[in-house]
Amino acid sequence: MKLKVCGMRDPDNAREMVEGIHPDWMGLIFYPKSPRFVDDHSAAAIKALPVDKVGVFVNASLTEILHKIVLFGLKAVQLHSGESVAFVEELRQKTNVLIFKVFSVNEEIDWKSMEPYLENIDYFLFDTFTEAYGGSGKTFNWEILLDYPFEKPFLLSGGLGLENIAAIKALDSKIPQMAGVDINSKFEMEPGMKNLDLISRFRRDI
């Protein structure tokens, strides 16, 4: 199961996490209103880290996304808001990075609305609905995902912690398209600073 550790910000904390845990992806949040926002001052240090980096964007322009891809050496882009199908298609045409399209889950999912994105994305990501675009520490009703109708792989996100490991494994056994998990706030000492011991335990047991 692939592991994405999101909301990294401090270069030293990120370096220790990468060297000690070796996640598949490290998420960097480029949403200015987030307490985990990554500014450009740390770009060089973060770009040098030997890990595939995912830039998380909320209502960002195509120009901004393309700039961050180069500046931080991103290998993937995570679109976390209401990006149109046309926007995603244009992004696909202008870059060769992976594209994750997030759908925030409240009480149900409109599978039909996801179909137009299939051609131009690499993963869906399901997160718990929140006005703050993630980082809520809350899970959603995963039973909804048992009806997942596509072959496209997806990641599970939204308030995942050590207490969810057994349930994550059970869900993974039922849905082969589930490619991995995305962890964040349940593993923090403060926003943007991760408890590496907790992540190590999660990585070992998942």
Buried (B, 14 or more C-beta within 10 A) or exposed (E): BBBBBBBBBBBEBBBEBBEEBEBBBBBBBBBEEBBBBBEEEBBEEBBEBEBBBBBBBBEBEEEEBBBBBEBBBBBBBBBBEEBEBEBBBBBBEEBEBBBBBBBBBEEEBEEEEBEEBEEBBBBBBBBBBBEEBBBBBEBBEBEBBEEBEEEBBBBBBBBBBBEBBEEBEEBBEEBEBBBBBBBBBBBBEEBBBBBBEBBBBBBEEB
